[in-house]
């Protein structure tokens, strides 16, 4: 089977490519960059095919499916919108790279795939489609009405709707997988990466952890495996929305303590109140039932991530 993985150099896409190659699939890894470093490792396998291009270019996406005879799509390419911290101005949604890549880029891919005999499409989505600033209850399950509060969530919700439309119109099975805060190799932003880098490099003397916020932190390798299982069961899962998280609510000070313990760091932890309390946790019972999903604990995932991080540093 010819599998297209968009965002193939990202923290989930890279792990997914490795799993698909283990299954002896023909893997076409798409990156907007030419010759990204991570492709060098994947290209050691003869079944990996590096592809560079921009999904916001519909001529490229159309030729992509015609040229490589793609049978299955894992769409993971995503761009984040980071608001200007100095202004409260509402973003011009259509001019954000998040909208252009996450929505218009997805539509371009779907249009390119519409005339192909696709075996399936797995769409990666995000917790940001939920009203996470004002959730009715914790944990949040898939029946929670979407109500994105910022451009990232809005662009991904539009992409979800486009996937549903094209799946019904072109008659290919499609599954929506929604993720919370994902950590792993390949992601340098975010609180997990920040704490790990600080502890391993003894930066800044202390870890600043807000006490009134929690989140759902899931390891990239667990997400990658869930995608492979969803592919194997795509016909039974057609049209389903599935939360894929850690199953564990983690407050930021607890995250800091785990990272500090695993890294044997001497940094102190400074606990502060943000003044904007927020909790988040995904209900993953559907994933457990439909995907036999059993994620690592946060502590286990952090331990493996930190070990990978240290090995990568040693090889530089």
QUILIN-V856419 format. One record per backbone hydrogen bond with DSSP energy under -0.5 kcal/mol. CO is the residue of the C=O (numbers start at 1). NH is the residue of the N-H. E is the energy in kcal/mol with one decimal. If there is no record, write none. Layout:
CO;NH;E
CO;NH;E
This chain:
1;3;-0.8
1;26;-2.1
2;71;-2.7
2;72;-1.9
3;5;-0.5
3;28;-3.4
4;6;-0.6
4;74;-3.0
5;8;-0.6
5;30;-2.8
7;10;-1.7
10;14;-2.2
11;15;-0.5
12;16;-2.6
13;17;-2.5
14;18;-1.6
15;19;-1.8
16;20;-2.6
17;21;-2.3
18;22;-1.6
19;23;-1.1
20;25;-2.2
21;24;-1.6
25;27;-0.7
26;3;-3.2
26;28;-0.6
27;29;-0.8
27;49;-3.0
28;5;-2.4
28;30;-0.6
29;51;-2.7
30;7;-0.7
30;8;-2.0
31;53;-1.8
36;39;-1.5
36;40;-0.6
37;40;-1.1
37;41;-0.7
38;42;-1.6
39;43;-2.6
41;44;-1.3
42;45;-1.8
44;46;-0.5
45;48;-2.0
47;27;-2.5
49;29;-1.6
51;31;-2.3
53;55;-0.5
54;57;-1.9
56;58;-0.8
57;61;-2.0
58;62;-2.0
59;63;-1.8
60;64;-2.0
61;65;-1.3
62;66;-1.4
63;67;-2.9
64;68;-1.9
65;69;-1.1
65;70;-0.6
71;119;-3.7
71;120;-1.0
72;4;-3.1
73;75;-0.6
73;122;-2.9
74;6;-2.1
74;76;-0.9
75;124;-2.0
80;82;-0.6
81;83;-0.6
83;85;-0.6
84;87;-1.6
91;93;-1.3
92;95;-1.7
93;96;-1.6
96;100;-2.0
97;101;-2.4
98;102;-2.3
98;103;-0.5
99;103;-1.5
99;104;-1.9
100;105;-1.3
101;106;-0.5
103;107;-2.5
104;108;-2.4
105;109;-2.0
106;110;-2.6
107;111;-2.6
108;112;-2.1
109;113;-2.0
110;114;-1.3
113;116;-2.2
116;118;-1.7
120;73;-1.9
121;123;-0.6
121;175;-2.1
122;75;-2.4
122;124;-0.6
123;177;-2.8
125;179;-1.5
126;129;-1.4
127;130;-1.9
129;147;-2.1
130;132;-2.2
131;134;-2.6
140;283;-2.8
141;144;-1.7
150;154;-2.1
151;155;-2.7
152;156;-2.0
153;157;-2.3
154;158;-2.3
155;159;-1.7
156;160;-2.2
157;161;-2.2
158;162;-2.2
159;163;-2.2
160;164;-2.2
161;165;-2.3
162;166;-2.7
163;167;-2.5
164;168;-2.0
165;169;-2.3
166;170;-3.2
167;171;-0.9
167;172;-1.2
173;121;-1.7
174;239;-3.5
175;123;-2.8
175;177;-0.6
176;178;-0.5
176;242;-2.8
177;125;-3.5
178;244;-3.0
179;127;-2.0
180;182;-0.8
181;218;-2.6
183;220;-2.3
184;187;-1.4
186;188;-0.5
190;194;-2.1
191;195;-2.5
192;196;-2.4
193;197;-2.6
194;198;-2.4
195;199;-2.6
196;200;-2.6
197;201;-1.8
198;202;-0.9
198;203;-1.7
205;268;-1.4
206;208;-0.6
207;209;-0.7
207;270;-3.1
209;272;-2.1
210;213;-0.6
212;278;-2.0
213;252;-1.9
215;217;-0.6
215;250;-2.6
216;181;-1.9
216;218;-0.6
218;183;-2.2
219;222;-0.9
219;223;-1.4
220;224;-2.3
221;225;-1.9
222;226;-1.9
223;227;-1.8
224;228;-1.7
225;229;-2.3
226;230;-2.2
227;231;-2.1
228;232;-2.1
229;233;-1.1
231;234;-1.4
233;236;-0.6
233;237;-1.5
234;238;-0.6
235;238;-0.5
237;240;-2.6
240;176;-2.6
242;178;-2.5
244;180;-0.6
248;217;-0.5
250;215;-2.1
251;254;-0.5
251;255;-2.0
252;256;-2.5
253;257;-2.2
254;258;-2.2
255;259;-2.5
256;260;-2.4
257;261;-2.3
258;262;-2.6
259;263;-2.2
260;264;-0.8
260;265;-1.9
261;264;-0.5
268;207;-3.0
268;270;-0.5
269;271;-0.7
270;209;-2.6
272;211;-3.0
272;274;-0.5
278;214;-2.3
281;139;-0.6
281;140;-2.9
282;284;-0.6
284;288;-2.3
285;289;-2.1
286;290;-3.0
287;291;-2.3
287;293;-1.4
288;292;-0.7
297;301;-2.9
298;302;-2.7
299;303;-2.2
300;304;-2.1
301;305;-2.6
302;306;-2.9
303;307;-1.8
304;308;-2.4
305;309;-2.6
306;310;-2.3
307;311;-2.1
308;312;-2.2
309;313;-1.9
310;314;-2.0
311;315;-1.4
312;316;-0.5
313;316;-0.9
